[in-house]
Amino acid sequence: MDTKIELGDFIVRMNGFAETVDGEEQIKQQIYFAANIPKDSFIYDRSMGAFSGNIDTNSKNAERTAETLINEGLIKTGIKVNVKKIEKRIGQTAVMLTADDGFKIIDTEVIVYDRL
């Protein structure tokens, strides 16, 4: 179980306790961090993250490169991803993937925001 984070902040319930995520939502949050947080930049866990934005979608190895970098950012979580497709959109890149945490396999999409 992880603390829910949106827009870079912990989500706090009205009772003052942090909201948590688990299951598929936790897996998706961890993949999002691995795909969007540059290595060493998340102050709560310096090992989180891998890269951010600007995937060369025209490269013939784009899926394999993204998969390697995301898996590197997830190494401590036990989650392994398999990137199926990368799609360039305006201002962002969508990475369609399958995630396996050893208990459950899910298909999901993570948005990688391009940095200028």
Buried (B, 14 or more C-beta within 10 A) or exposed (E): EBBBBEEEEEEEEEEEEEEEBEEEEBBBBBBBBBBBBBBEEBEEEEEBBBBBBEBEBEEEEBBEBBBBBBBEBBEEBEBBBBBEEBEBEEEEBBBBBEBBBEEEEBEBEBBBEBEE
